[in-house]
């Protein structure tokens, strides 16, 4: 499946291996990824497409905001990823 904006992906290589990210932008072979914690919206990670795996095309509020170029917060990203994981205490930093 073609990875586009607002998709949820998992890093398969590098230091971030196994972490979930939202795709904020696409640029040819590269994606700009953020998770709101280690990679914030202000400084997204630039990663090659071949180093990520498609996880989900979520229809949640954060994905809609990304598609519509609305401002999103790091807290929203963290909560959305945590809810996808089914984790508790989703807004804790660290």
Beta strands, then each sheet from edge to edge (+ up, - down):
strand 1: 8-11
strand 2: 20-27
strand 3: 30-34
strand 4: 45-48
strand 5: 52-56
sheet 1: 4+ 3- 2+ 1- 5+
end
